[in-house]
Amino acid sequence: MSTALRADRTASAEPGPVRGSGSCPERLQLLGVRHHGPGSARAVRGALEWYEPQVVLVEGPPEADAVVGIAAQEGLRPPVALLAHAVDDPARAAFWPFAEFSPEWVAIRWAVSRGVPVRFVDLPAAHSLALRDQAAEEGDARIDPLAALAGAAGYDDPERWWEDAVEHRTDTGAGGGALAPFAVLAEAMGALREAYADGGHRDDPVREAHMRLRIREATREYDRTAVVCGAWHVPALACAATATADRQALKGLPRVKAEITWVPWTHRRLSRRSGYGAGIDSPGWYRHLFTAPDRPLVRWMTTVAGLLRDEDRPVSSAHVIEAVRLAETLAAMRGRPLAGLGETMDAVRAVLCDGSDVPLALIHDRLVVGDELGEVPDTAPAVPLARDLARQQRSLRLKPEAAERELDLDLRRDTDAGRSRLLHRLALLGVHWGEPTRSRTANAGTFRESWRLRWEPELAVRVAEAGVWGTTVESAATAKAEDTAMGAAQLAEVTTLAERCLLAALPGALPTVMRVLADRAALDADVGHLAQALPALVRSVRYGDVRGTDAGALREVAEGVALRVCVGLPPACAHLDDAGAVEMRGHLDAVHTAIGLLAAEPPRERWTAVLTSLATRDSAVPGAIRGRAARLLLDDGQLDAARAEWLMGLALSPGTAPRDAAGWIDGFLSGGGMLLIHDERLLALVDGWLSAVPDEAFTDVLPLVRRTFAEFEPGVRRTLGELVRRGPQAAGRQAAAAGAAGFGEGLDAARADAVLPTLRLLLGPHGHGDQAAGGHTEGSSA
């Protein structure tokens, strides 16, 4: 609605708002919009072209007046957002996003391109950030103005009503007609405000009081003032409130010290309610409506077809033509002026996607929402930590992107090693730009690393928050690691932190972490805590070797912890219940793997003695632990097959309780069932024991045995079933007796010689393997 402020020459000489006739350009034009609405953006552009204001006021925090000039720079590319945060508490922050199709952005760009002053008139961020906690306590029971208007118009979908009423309207009118849509929308919002008052927007009265004060200031300075704000506020800004009342409403508001800057934003995050509380579900579609000069439906279908072709789906021009026709037909059948997003996506699903929702989800993610990420120039204000991060991103050629992507790193390369260090340091600071994932080349060694990257706008807040630890990423991560180590409650937390410090290459933090680690390891007598801490310690030693980091001190601590585990574990395994046995069995596996990687003789010898003691203990040690110790010894070659058969025979003897025997089987076979396939003597023992379990105990034993065999691969289970159905074979037992248990009667020289030509082909004529093979032509020697 076109409104005007005139000088209300009262006794107090304070200007107050009254309505203008709209027959000629007034001193003030209130342009009520929907945030991020392409139809509103076109209408605002047309209104500004006609009205030619001398100053443009925009809904947003006044602190942004200092950085609005950056919007004129080429390096600022939407979507972007104003980020305001409390200096003392950066986590307390708010965003005011702007997309290419946001009416506020259109107004800002129009003004700065013509040298027209731009001012932000909303409540200062210093107050709004302080009021955030109060708003959270009050809850959110706010009315949605669009939903109310849509319901009054007979629509059940507010987005569909808005598209029909505003977004599909491309003709903004000529001359004074450019203000017509604002007049209609202001009238509708006036009716809503009469019915719902503030509509549950508890902070709106103080916000609108501040807006009115800023408007009065502008109208005293300029003859033509344009205000671009949410349509919901227009009736309140046009009311006859006095300046005295507005100043009184702002008295006593809490405040914090706030800073503001521009940060990149994404289309995906435009759905978030922040700053002025606006959000949309289809930013990519709205951007298309705003940027398509003509025939938006045809251009959209063409874009969709291009995306599907890039994904190797057969889409022809005929498909596009038919999809356009179907969308237009659906719009006519549903009584809509033009095909909206609903009709468009229905046509895409039916014609271009063959009724499948799988490619439709891709279209929604890539086009309807989009993965656009804005850019901000280096001249924008930023904390020193953010500047250092930006410098490292450029030097490492690691550009932030809104779309999720996989990054495989080869740590032998300087650039990839630098990327790894940066990502690990950011993770320590709580800036989770990347998440470690399993590498597609995981079998290539420990010098490989994979990350899943996605830059979220909220990470700008995390960077600002981490700025309290230092001015560079390395110094901040070092300080944060030292503080975390001092405050760690458990030994495992410190060992994990030591590992992360090595991954992040933070030598400055290691002395403090190592001192805390040594103190905690010396004082902690809980074997479970020591067992949990050992794997991370050993990995740290190993990573130190791979990354060229001096991990000598860590190795000494790791060997000391390993020896303490070896001393304390056997008594800790006695007299455990089922839950305790399961937990201790996990510690057993973790420690076994860690000591194997440690490759130090004293802990390895002591650990073998511990496993032997556990495997041969009496029933005071649960069967699951005894069976697991026997299997670990067998896999390491410290226990021969005959001894393993003897232990299994004891565990499955009639004098052993069926449940304890089932636990022994579970612990012994949890490493895989191939052992039973290759050694039919062990299979016969298990089969005979299971057949002899009494009926009254079978129901107790069955779940545990079933879980054990369910962990085997399908092929292993199928083979075991065939062996059990066939029954024991004398020939197999005789062959096993003649050679290695379960593996046949010795080496077949002819079959061994048959491998040599393939080895020569793989290793080449001058390879070491060829020389070795060439020097041994006899099958027995080979």
JOKAJO-V652811 format. One record per pair of residues at least 4 apart in sequence whose ideal C-beta (glycine too) atoms are under 6 Angstrom apart, sorted by sequence separation. I is the first residue (numbers start at 1). GAP is how many residues later the second one is. If there is no record, write none. Layout:
i:I gap:GAP
i:I gap:GAP
//
This chain:
i:47 gap:4
i:60 gap:4
i:64 gap:4
i:98 gap:4
i:109 gap:4
i:123 gap:4
i:125 gap:4
i:131 gap:4
i:146 gap:4
i:161 gap:4
i:162 gap:4
i:163 gap:4
i:173 gap:4
i:182 gap:4
i:192 gap:4
i:203 gap:4
i:204 gap:4
i:218 gap:4
i:229 gap:4
i:233 gap:4
i:241 gap:4
i:265 gap:4
i:273 gap:4
i:288 gap:4
i:292 gap:4
i:295 gap:4
i:315 gap:4
i:339 gap:4
i:347 gap:4
i:348 gap:4
i:349 gap:4
i:362 gap:4
i:363 gap:4
i:364 gap:4
i:365 gap:4
i:376 gap:4
i:382 gap:4
i:392 gap:4
i:438 gap:4
i:444 gap:4
i:509 gap:4
i:510 gap:4
i:513 gap:4
i:520 gap:4
i:543 gap:4
i:551 gap:4
i:554 gap:4
i:565 gap:4
i:568 gap:4
i:576 gap:4
i:603 gap:4
i:617 gap:4
i:621 gap:4
i:623 gap:4
i:639 gap:4
i:648 gap:4
i:656 gap:4
i:665 gap:4
i:680 gap:4
i:684 gap:4
i:693 gap:4
i:697 gap:4
i:698 gap:4
i:701 gap:4
i:702 gap:4
i:706 gap:4
i:712 gap:4
i:759 gap:4
i:763 gap:4
i:770 gap:4
i:71 gap:5
i:85 gap:5
i:111 gap:5
i:123 gap:5
i:150 gap:5
i:155 gap:5
i:163 gap:5
i:173 gap:5
i:241 gap:5
i:308 gap:5
i:331 gap:5
i:339 gap:5
i:382 gap:5
i:393 gap:5
i:426 gap:5
i:470 gap:5
i:488 gap:5
i:501 gap:5
i:524 gap:5
i:544 gap:5
i:576 gap:5
i:598 gap:5
i:621 gap:5
i:633 gap:5
i:634 gap:5
i:639 gap:5
i:656 gap:5
i:693 gap:5
i:712 gap:5
i:736 gap:5
i:739 gap:5
i:765 gap:5
i:776 gap:5
i:20 gap:6
i:34 gap:6
i:70 gap:6
i:86 gap:6
i:98 gap:6
i:155 gap:6
i:172 gap:6
i:198 gap:6
i:219 gap:6
i:273 gap:6
i:309 gap:6
i:353 gap:6
i:410 gap:6
i:411 gap:6
i:470 gap:6
i:488 gap:6
i:633 gap:6
i:676 gap:6
i:736 gap:6
i:739 gap:6
i:763 gap:6
i:776 gap:6
i:8 gap:7
i:33 gap:7
i:98 gap:7
i:111 gap:7
i:173 gap:7
i:218 gap:7
i:272 gap:7
i:289 gap:7
i:292 gap:7
i:308 gap:7
i:353 gap:7
i:409 gap:7
i:426 gap:7
i:441 gap:7
i:469 gap:7
i:544 gap:7
i:614 gap:7
i:676 gap:7
i:738 gap:7
i:739 gap:7
i:763 gap:7
i:7 gap:8
i:8 gap:8
i:85 gap:8
i:150 gap:8
i:153 gap:8
i:271 gap:8
i:331 gap:8
i:501 gap:8
i:595 gap:8
i:693 gap:8
i:439 gap:9
i:470 gap:9
i:485 gap:9
i:501 gap:9
i:595 gap:9
i:652 gap:9
i:735 gap:9
i:84 gap:10
i:108 gap:10
i:270 gap:10
i:271 gap:10
i:305 gap:10
i:409 gap:10
i:466 gap:10
i:469 gap:10
i:541 gap:10
i:634 gap:10
i:651 gap:10
i:735 gap:10
i:759 gap:10
i:760 gap:10
i:147 gap:11
i:150 gap:11
i:328 gap:11
i:349 gap:11
i:409 gap:11
i:423 gap:11
i:439 gap:11
i:469 gap:11
i:573 gap:11
i:614 gap:11
i:615 gap:11
i:5 gap:12
i:6 gap:12
i:83 gap:12
i:146 gap:12
i:288 gap:12
i:327 gap:12
i:331 gap:12
i:485 gap:12
i:501 gap:12
i:595 gap:12
i:31 gap:13
i:270 gap:13
i:330 gap:13
i:437 gap:13
i:484 gap:13
i:541 gap:13
i:651 gap:13
i:81 gap:14
i:82 gap:14
i:540 gap:14
i:541 gap:14
i:615 gap:14
i:759 gap:14
i:81 gap:15
i:305 gap:15
i:437 gap:15
i:498 gap:15
i:614 gap:15
i:615 gap:15
i:3 gap:16
i:4 gap:16
i:31 gap:16
i:81 gap:16
i:146 gap:16
i:267 gap:16
i:327 gap:16
i:330 gap:16
i:497 gap:16
i:3 gap:17
i:267 gap:17
i:327 gap:17
i:434 gap:17
i:435 gap:17
i:541 gap:17
i:630 gap:17
i:756 gap:17
i:64 gap:18
i:80 gap:18
i:302 gap:18
i:611 gap:18
i:301 gap:19
i:434 gap:19
i:498 gap:19
i:2 gap:20
i:78 gap:20
i:79 gap:20
i:327 gap:20
i:481 gap:20
i:538 gap:20
i:78 gap:21
i:326 gap:21
i:398 gap:21
i:537 gap:21
i:611 gap:21
i:4 gap:22
i:5 gap:22
i:29 gap:22
i:78 gap:22
i:301 gap:22
i:396 gap:22
i:494 gap:22
i:611 gap:22
i:4 gap:23
i:5 gap:23
i:61 gap:23
i:301 gap:23
i:396 gap:23
i:494 gap:23
i:4 gap:24
i:323 gap:24
i:208 gap:25
i:326 gap:25
i:481 gap:25
i:211 gap:26
i:298 gap:26
i:494 gap:26
i:565 gap:26
i:753 gap:26
i:2 gap:27
i:3 gap:27
i:78 gap:27
i:297 gap:27
i:477 gap:27
i:482 gap:27
i:485 gap:27
i:534 gap:27
i:752 gap:27
i:208 gap:28
i:323 gap:28
i:423 gap:28
i:431 gap:28
i:478 gap:28
i:481 gap:28
i:485 gap:28
i:322 gap:29
i:323 gap:29
i:373 gap:29
i:420 gap:29
i:477 gap:29
i:491 gap:29
i:750 gap:29
i:392 gap:30
i:478 gap:30
i:482 gap:30
i:608 gap:30
i:749 gap:30
i:752 gap:30
i:371 gap:31
i:431 gap:31
i:478 gap:31
i:485 gap:31
i:530 gap:31
i:749 gap:31
i:319 gap:32
i:371 gap:32
i:430 gap:32
i:431 gap:32
i:213 gap:33
i:319 gap:33
i:491 gap:33
i:562 gap:33
i:652 gap:33
i:212 gap:34
i:530 gap:34
i:531 gap:34
i:412 gap:35
i:530 gap:35
i:658 gap:35
i:60 gap:36
i:411 gap:36
i:645 gap:36
i:71 gap:37
i:92 gap:37
i:209 gap:37
i:315 gap:37
i:429 gap:37
i:499 gap:37
i:623 gap:37
i:627 gap:37
i:631 gap:37
i:648 gap:37
i:652 gap:37
i:687 gap:37
i:491 gap:38
i:495 gap:38
i:502 gap:38
i:626 gap:38
i:630 gap:38
i:666 gap:38
i:149 gap:39
i:514 gap:39
i:518 gap:39
i:585 gap:39
i:624 gap:39
i:628 gap:39
i:658 gap:39
i:662 gap:39
i:669 gap:39
i:673 gap:39
i:72 gap:40
i:209 gap:40
i:409 gap:40
i:492 gap:40
i:496 gap:40
i:499 gap:40
i:521 gap:40
i:563 gap:40
i:566 gap:40
i:585 gap:40
i:588 gap:40
i:592 gap:40
i:623 gap:40
i:627 gap:40
i:631 gap:40
i:71 gap:41
i:84 gap:41
i:209 gap:41
i:492 gap:41
i:495 gap:41
i:499 gap:41
i:502 gap:41
i:527 gap:41
i:559 gap:41
i:562 gap:41
i:566 gap:41
i:569 gap:41
i:581 gap:41
i:622 gap:41
i:623 gap:41
i:627 gap:41
i:659 gap:41
i:189 gap:42
i:193 gap:42
i:297 gap:42
i:408 gap:42
i:491 gap:42
i:495 gap:42
i:498 gap:42
i:502 gap:42
i:527 gap:42
i:624 gap:42
i:662 gap:42
i:666 gap:42
i:677 gap:42
i:86 gap:43
i:189 gap:43
i:206 gap:43
i:570 gap:43
i:581 gap:43
i:585 gap:43
i:624 gap:43
i:658 gap:43
i:662 gap:43
i:673 gap:43
i:148 gap:44
i:304 gap:44
i:407 gap:44
i:559 gap:44
i:566 gap:44
i:581 gap:44
i:676 gap:44
i:684 gap:44
i:189 gap:45
i:190 gap:45
i:527 gap:45
i:575 gap:45
i:58 gap:46
i:185 gap:46
i:189 gap:46
i:406 gap:46
i:407 gap:46
i:574 gap:46
i:576 gap:46
i:145 gap:47
i:429 gap:47
i:502 gap:47
i:574 gap:47
i:186 gap:48
i:405 gap:48
i:425 gap:48
i:429 gap:48
i:573 gap:48
i:58 gap:49
i:428 gap:49
i:68 gap:50
i:404 gap:50
i:56 gap:51
i:429 gap:51
i:425 gap:52
i:428 gap:52
i:573 gap:52
i:680 gap:52
i:143 gap:53
i:428 gap:53
i:65 gap:54
i:401 gap:54
i:56 gap:55
i:65 gap:55
i:400 gap:55
i:535 gap:55
i:542 gap:55
i:64 gap:56
i:143 gap:56
i:285 gap:56
i:531 gap:56
i:538 gap:56
i:142 gap:57
i:143 gap:57
i:534 gap:57
i:62 gap:58
i:142 gap:58
i:44 gap:59
i:61 gap:59
i:141 gap:59
i:142 gap:59
i:282 gap:59
i:304 gap:59
i:307 gap:59
i:535 gap:59
i:538 gap:59
i:41 gap:60
i:56 gap:60
i:60 gap:60
i:531 gap:60
i:534 gap:60
i:538 gap:60
i:45 gap:61
i:61 gap:61
i:41 gap:62
i:44 gap:62
i:48 gap:62
i:55 gap:62
i:56 gap:62
i:57 gap:62
i:58 gap:62
i:60 gap:62
i:62 gap:62
i:63 gap:62
i:679 gap:62
i:36 gap:63
i:38 gap:63
i:40 gap:63
i:44 gap:63
i:59 gap:63
i:61 gap:63
i:679 gap:63
i:57 gap:64
i:61 gap:64
i:138 gap:64
i:678 gap:64
i:41 gap:65
i:36 gap:66
i:33 gap:70
i:131 gap:72
i:428 gap:72
i:428 gap:76
i:386 gap:77
i:385 gap:78
i:424 gap:79
i:425 gap:79
i:424 gap:80
i:383 gap:81
i:385 gap:82
i:284 gap:83
i:285 gap:83
i:421 gap:83
i:123 gap:84
i:284 gap:84
i:383 gap:84
i:388 gap:84
i:389 gap:84
i:421 gap:84
i:122 gap:85
i:284 gap:85
i:388 gap:85
i:282 gap:86
i:284 gap:86
i:123 gap:87
i:145 gap:87
i:283 gap:87
i:384 gap:87
i:121 gap:90
i:385 gap:91
i:121 gap:93
i:447 gap:99
i:446 gap:100
i:641 gap:100
i:268 gap:101
i:267 gap:102
i:267 gap:103
i:267 gap:105
i:266 gap:107
i:264 gap:109
i:265 gap:109
i:264 gap:110
i:264 gap:112
i:262 gap:114
i:262 gap:118
i:261 gap:119
i:261 gap:120
i:107 gap:121
i:261 gap:121
i:167 gap:122
i:104 gap:124
i:130 gap:124
i:103 gap:125
i:130 gap:125
i:46 gap:126
i:127 gap:126
i:130 gap:126
i:39 gap:127
i:129 gap:127
i:39 gap:128
i:50 gap:128
i:127 gap:128
i:38 gap:129
i:43 gap:129
i:126 gap:129
i:129 gap:129
i:39 gap:130
i:42 gap:130
i:126 gap:130
i:47 gap:131
i:46 gap:132
i:47 gap:132
i:126 gap:132
i:125 gap:133
i:266 gap:136
i:43 gap:138
i:32 gap:150
i:31 gap:151
i:32 gap:153
i:32 gap:154
i:57 gap:161
i:55 gap:163
i:55 gap:167
i:54 gap:168
i:97 gap:168
i:168 gap:169
i:54 gap:170
i:55 gap:170
i:56 gap:170
i:57 gap:170
i:58 gap:170
i:59 gap:170
i:86 gap:170
i:87 gap:170
i:168 gap:170
i:53 gap:171
i:53 gap:172
i:86 gap:172
i:87 gap:172
i:164 gap:172
i:53 gap:173
i:97 gap:173
i:164 gap:173
i:84 gap:174
i:51 gap:175
i:84 gap:176
i:2 gap:177
i:163 gap:177
i:82 gap:178
i:83 gap:178
i:95 gap:179
i:96 gap:179
i:83 gap:180
i:94 gap:180
i:95 gap:180
i:160 gap:180
i:1 gap:181
i:2 gap:181
i:94 gap:181
i:1 gap:182
i:80 gap:182
i:81 gap:182
i:44 gap:184
i:81 gap:184
i:1 gap:185
i:80 gap:185
i:101 gap:185
i:1 gap:186
i:79 gap:186
i:101 gap:186
i:100 gap:187
i:269 gap:188
i:101 gap:189
i:28 gap:191
i:266 gap:191
i:27 gap:192
i:70 gap:192
i:265 gap:192
i:64 gap:196
i:28 gap:197
i:29 gap:197
i:30 gap:197
i:31 gap:197
i:63 gap:197
i:263 gap:197
i:32 gap:199
i:15 gap:201
i:32 gap:202
i:30 gap:204
i:30 gap:207
i:5 gap:214
i:59 gap:217
i:17 gap:221
i:16 gap:224
i:16 gap:226
i:14 gap:228
i:14 gap:229
i:36 gap:234
i:3 gap:235
i:35 gap:243
i:36 gap:244
i:38 gap:248
i:41 gap:249
i:38 gap:251
i:38 gap:252
i:79 gap:293
i:80 gap:294
i:79 gap:295
i:78 gap:296
i:77 gap:297
i:77 gap:298
i:76 gap:300
i:76 gap:301
i:75 gap:302
i:73 gap:304
i:70 gap:310
i:93 gap:368
i:90 gap:374
i:91 gap:374
i:90 gap:375
i:83 gap:377
i:85 gap:379
//
